[in-house]
């Protein structure tokens, strides 16, 4: 877990206070799969090398999420 905050500007609303970075291919592949929950105030960050079309799948994720694309 990385001690980073994600803040929505200009409102200054804190969206996440603890950010987990999917550093490896396997971590990216696993994502949120097989977790029972994900705490409020936490985020899972995927880094991409360039802009492009990205998909989100919810296979084996038994809870709702909010997805954000950040630049």
Secondary structure, DSSP 8 states (H G I E B T S, - for coil): -B---EEETTTTEEEESEEEE--SHHHHHHTTTT-S---TTEEEE---SS--------TT--S--------
